[in-house]
Amino acid sequence: MSFLSILGHAVEGYRRNLRLISIFSIPLLVTLPLTLFLPNFVALGGTFLRFGSIGRDISLLDASLIVLAFLVALLLFSFALVLINLLIRSQRTLLRLGHRDAERIESSTARLFMIFLAVFLVTLAFNFFLYEVRFYGIPLHTTLGALFGFVLAVAVIFTPQAIVIDDLKTLHAIGMGMWVIERKFGHFIKFLLLAAALLLVNTGVFLAIGALSGQMLWAKYAAIVVNSIVIVPFLEVLKTQIYLSKYTLLR
């Protein structure tokens, strides 16, 4: 199946399920105020943790609030992805969601949460290890650390689909996700290019609005809202359609 056909399925699936997808995206939007408790910066319609700005004398209470806000935000993010994948699987396979699917939401969310948390912790540890290391004056945590984080993110990019659609356990889900990337590599590259284009356009539009209105901070937060309730859910729908394309009976 061509990427254009998959994209067509994604657009149609998103359009037909717009109301439910918007409702399921609310947990993504709820993460926005939670991330304000964290040391962060806003870029490309998202918030990114700035661990280098955390003081060494941070109090136990401050550290606890930061950790709690991060864990709740990550849990809500995992929950939203599970719901979106369940919905699109049901719509594409013409199978109604049953009692067993509802029972699996909790376990699938927990599995996905643990995978995302493990990826974050490994990436964080790697960057802390490189924090003081420089190569010809270039800090390696901003180059090699970023590359390491990207590779890990790619390794689990189709894990939500493997967990929700095929009900695979953690390691098998990661393996299946990487198998899909290998078998659908052209689709995967086009997905990355489309995702980058959508994020850049979203950011550019709201930066222009912020510059014209003089409300740059609010414009950046508006970009995050659009990213949370429109772009990320659509990209998740597209990922699900790419994953489902491995089944030859689904055309």
ROKOL-650691 format. One record per residue (C-alpha): x, y, z; residue number from 1; residue in three letters. Coordinates in Angstrom, 1 decimal. Example, Ala and Ser with C-alpha at 12.3 -4.5 7.8 and 13.67 -1.06 7.14 Angstrom:
<u:12.3	v:-4.5	w:7.8	nr:1	rest:ALA>
<u:13.7	v:-1.1	w:7.1	nr:2	rest:SER>
This chain:
<u:0.0	v:0.0	w:0.0	nr:1	rest:MET>
<u:1.4	v:3.4	w:-1.0	nr:2	rest:SER>
<u:2.0	v:6.1	w:1.6	nr:3	rest:PHE>
<u:-0.6	v:8.3	w:-0.1	nr:4	rest:LEU>
<u:-3.2	v:5.6	w:0.4	nr:5	rest:SER>
<u:-2.2	v:5.2	w:4.1	nr:6	rest:ILE>
<u:-2.4	v:9.0	w:4.5	nr:7	rest:LEU>
<u:-5.8	v:8.9	w:2.9	nr:8	rest:GLY>
<u:-6.9	v:6.3	w:5.5	nr:9	rest:HIS>
<u:-5.4	v:8.5	w:8.2	nr:10	rest:ALA>
<u:-7.3	v:11.6	w:7.1	nr:11	rest:VAL>
<u:-10.5	v:9.7	w:6.7	nr:12	rest:GLU>
<u:-10.1	v:8.0	w:10.1	nr:13	rest:GLY>
<u:-9.3	v:11.3	w:11.8	nr:14	rest:TYR>
<u:-12.3	v:13.0	w:10.1	nr:15	rest:ARG>
<u:-14.8	v:10.2	w:10.9	nr:16	rest:ARG>
<u:-13.7	v:10.0	w:14.5	nr:17	rest:ASN>
<u:-12.9	v:13.7	w:15.1	nr:18	rest:LEU>
<u:-15.2	v:14.1	w:18.1	nr:19	rest:ARG>
<u:-14.0	v:11.1	w:19.9	nr:20	rest:LEU>
<u:-10.3	v:11.7	w:19.1	nr:21	rest:ILE>
<u:-10.7	v:15.3	w:20.4	nr:22	rest:SER>
<u:-12.2	v:13.9	w:23.6	nr:23	rest:ILE>
<u:-9.4	v:11.3	w:23.9	nr:24	rest:PHE>
<u:-6.9	v:14.1	w:23.3	nr:25	rest:SER>
<u:-8.0	v:16.0	w:26.4	nr:26	rest:ILE>
<u:-5.3	v:14.1	w:28.5	nr:27	rest:PRO>
<u:-2.7	v:15.5	w:26.2	nr:28	rest:LEU>
<u:-4.0	v:19.0	w:26.8	nr:29	rest:LEU>
<u:-4.1	v:18.4	w:30.6	nr:30	rest:VAL>
<u:-0.4	v:17.7	w:30.5	nr:31	rest:THR>
<u:0.2	v:21.4	w:29.6	nr:32	rest:LEU>
<u:-0.5	v:22.9	w:33.0	nr:33	rest:PRO>
<u:1.4	v:20.0	w:34.6	nr:34	rest:LEU>
<u:4.5	v:20.8	w:32.6	nr:35	rest:THR>
<u:4.5	v:24.4	w:33.9	nr:36	rest:LEU>
<u:5.6	v:22.9	w:37.2	nr:37	rest:PHE>
<u:8.8	v:21.7	w:35.5	nr:38	rest:LEU>
<u:11.9	v:23.6	w:34.4	nr:39	rest:PRO>
<u:11.2	v:23.8	w:30.7	nr:40	rest:ASN>
<u:11.4	v:25.8	w:27.5	nr:41	rest:PHE>
<u:9.0	v:26.0	w:24.6	nr:42	rest:VAL>
<u:10.0	v:25.1	w:21.1	nr:43	rest:ALA>
<u:8.3	v:23.7	w:18.0	nr:44	rest:LEU>
<u:4.9	v:23.6	w:19.7	nr:45	rest:GLY>
<u:6.1	v:21.5	w:22.6	nr:46	rest:GLY>
<u:7.6	v:21.8	w:26.1	nr:47	rest:THR>
<u:11.1	v:20.4	w:26.7	nr:48	rest:PHE>
<u:12.6	v:19.7	w:30.1	nr:49	rest:LEU>
<u:15.6	v:21.9	w:31.0	nr:50	rest:ARG>
<u:17.5	v:19.9	w:33.6	nr:51	rest:PHE>
<u:20.6	v:22.0	w:33.4	nr:52	rest:GLY>
<u:18.7	v:24.8	w:35.1	nr:53	rest:SER>
<u:17.8	v:22.8	w:38.2	nr:54	rest:ILE>
<u:19.9	v:24.1	w:41.0	nr:55	rest:GLY>
<u:22.0	v:21.8	w:43.1	nr:56	rest:ARG>
<u:20.3	v:23.1	w:46.2	nr:57	rest:ASP>
<u:16.8	v:22.1	w:45.1	nr:58	rest:ILE>
<u:14.6	v:21.3	w:48.1	nr:59	rest:SER>
<u:13.0	v:17.9	w:48.6	nr:60	rest:LEU>
<u:9.6	v:19.4	w:48.1	nr:61	rest:LEU>
<u:10.5	v:21.0	w:44.8	nr:62	rest:ASP>
<u:12.1	v:17.8	w:43.6	nr:63	rest:ALA>
<u:9.0	v:15.8	w:44.6	nr:64	rest:SER>
<u:6.6	v:18.2	w:42.8	nr:65	rest:LEU>
<u:8.8	v:18.1	w:39.6	nr:66	rest:ILE>
<u:8.8	v:14.3	w:39.6	nr:67	rest:VAL>
<u:5.1	v:14.0	w:40.4	nr:68	rest:LEU>
<u:4.1	v:16.4	w:37.6	nr:69	rest:ALA>
<u:6.3	v:14.6	w:35.1	nr:70	rest:PHE>
<u:5.0	v:11.2	w:36.0	nr:71	rest:LEU>
<u:1.3	v:12.3	w:35.9	nr:72	rest:VAL>
<u:1.9	v:14.0	w:32.5	nr:73	rest:ALA>
<u:3.6	v:10.9	w:31.1	nr:74	rest:LEU>
<u:0.8	v:8.7	w:32.4	nr:75	rest:LEU>
<u:-1.9	v:10.9	w:30.8	nr:76	rest:LEU>
<u:0.1	v:10.9	w:27.5	nr:77	rest:PHE>
<u:0.3	v:7.1	w:27.5	nr:78	rest:SER>
<u:-3.5	v:6.8	w:28.3	nr:79	rest:PHE>
<u:-4.4	v:9.1	w:25.4	nr:80	rest:ALA>
<u:-2.3	v:7.2	w:22.9	nr:81	rest:LEU>
<u:-3.9	v:3.9	w:24.0	nr:82	rest:VAL>
<u:-7.4	v:5.3	w:23.5	nr:83	rest:LEU>
<u:-6.6	v:6.8	w:20.1	nr:84	rest:ILE>
<u:-5.1	v:3.5	w:18.9	nr:85	rest:ASN>
<u:-8.1	v:1.5	w:20.1	nr:86	rest:LEU>
<u:-10.5	v:3.8	w:18.3	nr:87	rest:LEU>
<u:-8.7	v:3.6	w:15.0	nr:88	rest:ILE>
<u:-8.1	v:-0.1	w:15.2	nr:89	rest:ARG>
<u:-11.9	v:-0.6	w:15.7	nr:90	rest:SER>
<u:-12.8	v:1.8	w:12.9	nr:91	rest:GLN>
<u:-10.3	v:0.2	w:10.4	nr:92	rest:ARG>
<u:-11.0	v:-3.4	w:11.2	nr:93	rest:THR>
<u:-14.8	v:-2.9	w:11.5	nr:94	rest:LEU>
<u:-14.8	v:-4.5	w:15.0	nr:95	rest:LEU>
<u:-16.7	v:-2.9	w:17.8	nr:96	rest:ARG>
<u:-14.9	v:-2.2	w:21.0	nr:97	rest:LEU>
<u:-15.8	v:-4.9	w:23.6	nr:98	rest:GLY>
<u:-15.6	v:-5.5	w:27.3	nr:99	rest:HIS>
<u:-12.1	v:-7.1	w:26.8	nr:100	rest:ARG>
<u:-10.8	v:-4.0	w:25.1	nr:101	rest:ASP>
<u:-12.0	v:-1.8	w:28.0	nr:102	rest:ALA>
<u:-10.2	v:-4.1	w:30.4	nr:103	rest:GLU>
<u:-7.0	v:-3.9	w:28.4	nr:104	rest:ARG>
<u:-6.8	v:-0.1	w:28.5	nr:105	rest:ILE>
<u:-5.3	v:-0.1	w:32.0	nr:106	rest:GLU>
<u:-2.7	v:-2.8	w:31.3	nr:107	rest:SER>
<u:-1.8	v:-1.3	w:27.9	nr:108	rest:SER>
<u:-1.4	v:2.2	w:29.5	nr:109	rest:THR>
<u:0.8	v:0.8	w:32.2	nr:110	rest:ALA>
<u:3.0	v:-1.0	w:29.7	nr:111	rest:ARG>
<u:3.3	v:2.0	w:27.5	nr:112	rest:LEU>
<u:4.0	v:4.3	w:30.5	nr:113	rest:PHE>
<u:6.8	v:2.0	w:31.7	nr:114	rest:MET>
<u:8.4	v:1.9	w:28.3	nr:115	rest:ILE>
<u:8.3	v:5.7	w:27.9	nr:116	rest:PHE>
<u:9.6	v:6.2	w:31.5	nr:117	rest:LEU>
<u:12.5	v:3.7	w:30.8	nr:118	rest:ALA>
<u:13.4	v:5.6	w:27.6	nr:119	rest:VAL>
<u:13.4	v:8.9	w:29.4	nr:120	rest:PHE>
<u:15.5	v:7.6	w:32.3	nr:121	rest:LEU>
<u:18.1	v:6.0	w:30.1	nr:122	rest:VAL>
<u:18.3	v:9.2	w:27.9	nr:123	rest:THR>
<u:18.6	v:11.4	w:31.1	nr:124	rest:LEU>
<u:21.3	v:9.2	w:32.5	nr:125	rest:ALA>
<u:23.3	v:9.3	w:29.2	nr:126	rest:PHE>
<u:23.0	v:13.1	w:29.0	nr:127	rest:ASN>
<u:24.0	v:13.6	w:32.6	nr:128	rest:PHE>
<u:27.1	v:11.3	w:31.9	nr:129	rest:PHE>
<u:28.0	v:13.6	w:29.0	nr:130	rest:LEU>
<u:27.1	v:16.9	w:30.7	nr:131	rest:TYR>
<u:30.7	v:17.9	w:31.4	nr:132	rest:GLU>
<u:32.3	v:16.2	w:28.4	nr:133	rest:VAL>
<u:33.4	v:18.3	w:25.5	nr:134	rest:ARG>
<u:34.9	v:17.4	w:22.1	nr:135	rest:PHE>
<u:37.0	v:20.3	w:20.7	nr:136	rest:TYR>
<u:34.9	v:22.7	w:22.8	nr:137	rest:GLY>
<u:31.6	v:21.2	w:21.7	nr:138	rest:ILE>
<u:29.4	v:19.9	w:24.6	nr:139	rest:PRO>
<u:28.5	v:16.3	w:23.7	nr:140	rest:LEU>
<u:25.2	v:16.3	w:25.6	nr:141	rest:HIS>
<u:23.8	v:18.7	w:23.0	nr:142	rest:THR>
<u:24.9	v:16.7	w:20.1	nr:143	rest:THR>
<u:25.6	v:13.0	w:20.9	nr:144	rest:LEU>
<u:23.1	v:13.1	w:23.7	nr:145	rest:GLY>
<u:20.4	v:14.5	w:21.4	nr:146	rest:ALA>
<u:21.2	v:11.8	w:18.8	nr:147	rest:LEU>
<u:21.1	v:9.1	w:21.4	nr:148	rest:PHE>
<u:17.6	v:10.3	w:22.6	nr:149	rest:GLY>
<u:16.4	v:10.4	w:18.9	nr:150	rest:PHE>
<u:17.5	v:6.8	w:18.3	nr:151	rest:VAL>
<u:15.7	v:5.6	w:21.5	nr:152	rest:LEU>
<u:12.6	v:7.5	w:20.5	nr:153	rest:ALA>
<u:12.6	v:5.9	w:17.0	nr:154	rest:VAL>
<u:13.1	v:2.5	w:18.6	nr:155	rest:ALA>
<u:9.7	v:2.8	w:20.5	nr:156	rest:VAL>
<u:7.8	v:5.0	w:18.0	nr:157	rest:ILE>
<u:5.5	v:2.1	w:16.9	nr:158	rest:PHE>
<u:5.4	v:0.5	w:20.4	nr:159	rest:THR>
<u:1.9	v:2.0	w:21.2	nr:160	rest:PRO>
<u:0.5	v:0.3	w:18.1	nr:161	rest:GLN>
<u:2.2	v:-3.1	w:18.9	nr:162	rest:ALA>
<u:0.8	v:-3.0	w:22.4	nr:163	rest:ILE>
<u:-2.8	v:-1.9	w:21.6	nr:164	rest:VAL>
<u:-3.3	v:-3.7	w:18.3	nr:165	rest:ILE>
<u:-1.4	v:-6.9	w:18.8	nr:166	rest:ASP>
<u:-1.5	v:-7.0	w:22.6	nr:167	rest:ASP>
<u:2.2	v:-7.7	w:22.7	nr:168	rest:LEU>
<u:4.3	v:-7.7	w:25.9	nr:169	rest:LYS>
<u:6.9	v:-5.0	w:26.4	nr:170	rest:THR>
<u:10.0	v:-6.5	w:24.7	nr:171	rest:LEU>
<u:8.0	v:-8.1	w:21.9	nr:172	rest:HIS>
<u:6.2	v:-4.8	w:21.3	nr:173	rest:ALA>
<u:9.5	v:-2.9	w:21.0	nr:174	rest:ILE>
<u:10.8	v:-5.6	w:18.6	nr:175	rest:GLY>
<u:7.6	v:-5.5	w:16.5	nr:176	rest:MET>
<u:7.8	v:-1.7	w:16.3	nr:177	rest:GLY>
<u:11.3	v:-1.9	w:15.0	nr:178	rest:MET>
<u:10.3	v:-4.7	w:12.5	nr:179	rest:TRP>
<u:7.6	v:-2.3	w:11.2	nr:180	rest:VAL>
<u:10.2	v:0.4	w:10.7	nr:181	rest:ILE>
<u:12.4	v:-2.0	w:8.8	nr:182	rest:GLU>
<u:9.6	v:-3.3	w:6.6	nr:183	rest:ARG>
<u:8.0	v:0.1	w:6.0	nr:184	rest:LYS>
<u:11.1	v:2.2	w:6.0	nr:185	rest:PHE>
<u:10.0	v:4.4	w:3.2	nr:186	rest:GLY>
<u:6.7	v:5.1	w:4.9	nr:187	rest:HIS>
<u:8.5	v:5.8	w:8.2	nr:188	rest:PHE>
<u:10.8	v:8.4	w:6.5	nr:189	rest:ILE>
<u:7.8	v:10.1	w:4.9	nr:190	rest:LYS>
<u:6.0	v:10.1	w:8.3	nr:191	rest:PHE>
<u:9.0	v:11.8	w:9.9	nr:192	rest:LEU>
<u:9.1	v:14.4	w:7.1	nr:193	rest:LEU>
<u:5.4	v:15.1	w:7.4	nr:194	rest:LEU>
<u:5.6	v:15.4	w:11.2	nr:195	rest:ALA>
<u:8.5	v:17.8	w:10.9	nr:196	rest:ALA>
<u:6.6	v:19.9	w:8.3	nr:197	rest:ALA>
<u:3.4	v:20.0	w:10.4	nr:198	rest:LEU>
<u:5.4	v:21.1	w:13.6	nr:199	rest:LEU>
<u:7.3	v:23.7	w:11.6	nr:200	rest:LEU>
<u:4.2	v:25.2	w:10.0	nr:201	rest:VAL>
<u:2.4	v:25.2	w:13.4	nr:202	rest:ASN>
<u:5.3	v:26.9	w:15.0	nr:203	rest:THR>
<u:5.8	v:29.4	w:12.2	nr:204	rest:GLY>
<u:2.1	v:30.5	w:12.1	nr:205	rest:VAL>
<u:1.9	v:31.2	w:15.9	nr:206	rest:PHE>
<u:5.3	v:32.9	w:16.0	nr:207	rest:LEU>
<u:4.0	v:35.2	w:13.3	nr:208	rest:ALA>
<u:0.8	v:35.8	w:15.2	nr:209	rest:ILE>
<u:2.9	v:36.4	w:18.4	nr:210	rest:GLY>
<u:5.1	v:38.9	w:16.6	nr:211	rest:ALA>
<u:2.2	v:40.8	w:15.1	nr:212	rest:LEU>
<u:0.2	v:40.9	w:18.4	nr:213	rest:SER>
<u:3.1	v:41.4	w:20.7	nr:214	rest:GLY>
<u:1.9	v:38.3	w:22.8	nr:215	rest:GLN>
<u:4.7	v:36.0	w:22.0	nr:216	rest:MET>
<u:4.4	v:33.9	w:25.1	nr:217	rest:LEU>
<u:0.7	v:33.3	w:24.7	nr:218	rest:TRP>
<u:1.3	v:32.5	w:21.0	nr:219	rest:ALA>
<u:3.8	v:29.8	w:22.0	nr:220	rest:LYS>
<u:1.3	v:28.3	w:24.4	nr:221	rest:TYR>
<u:-1.4	v:28.4	w:21.7	nr:222	rest:ALA>
<u:0.9	v:26.5	w:19.4	nr:223	rest:ALA>
<u:1.2	v:23.8	w:22.2	nr:224	rest:ILE>
<u:-2.6	v:23.6	w:22.4	nr:225	rest:VAL>
<u:-2.9	v:23.0	w:18.6	nr:226	rest:VAL>
<u:-0.1	v:20.5	w:18.8	nr:227	rest:ASN>
<u:-1.8	v:18.6	w:21.6	nr:228	rest:SER>
<u:-5.3	v:18.4	w:20.3	nr:229	rest:ILE>
<u:-4.7	v:18.3	w:16.5	nr:230	rest:VAL>
<u:-1.2	v:17.5	w:15.3	nr:231	rest:ILE>
<u:-0.1	v:14.8	w:17.8	nr:232	rest:VAL>
<u:-3.5	v:12.9	w:17.6	nr:233	rest:PRO>
<u:-3.4	v:13.0	w:13.8	nr:234	rest:PHE>
<u:0.2	v:11.8	w:13.7	nr:235	rest:LEU>
<u:-0.8	v:8.9	w:16.1	nr:236	rest:GLU>
<u:-3.7	v:8.0	w:13.7	nr:237	rest:VAL>
<u:-1.2	v:8.0	w:10.8	nr:238	rest:LEU>
<u:1.2	v:5.8	w:12.8	nr:239	rest:LYS>
<u:-1.6	v:3.4	w:13.5	nr:240	rest:THR>
<u:-2.5	v:3.2	w:9.8	nr:241	rest:GLN>
<u:1.2	v:2.6	w:8.8	nr:242	rest:ILE>
<u:1.3	v:-0.2	w:11.4	nr:243	rest:TYR>
<u:-2.0	v:-1.7	w:10.2	nr:244	rest:LEU>
<u:-0.6	v:-1.7	w:6.6	nr:245	rest:SER>
<u:1.4	v:-4.8	w:7.5	nr:246	rest:LYS>
<u:-1.8	v:-6.7	w:7.4	nr:247	rest:TYR>
<u:-2.4	v:-7.4	w:3.7	nr:248	rest:THR>
<u:-6.1	v:-8.1	w:4.1	nr:249	rest:LEU>
<u:-6.6	v:-4.5	w:5.2	nr:250	rest:LEU>
<u:-6.8	v:-2.4	w:2.1	nr:251	rest:ARG>
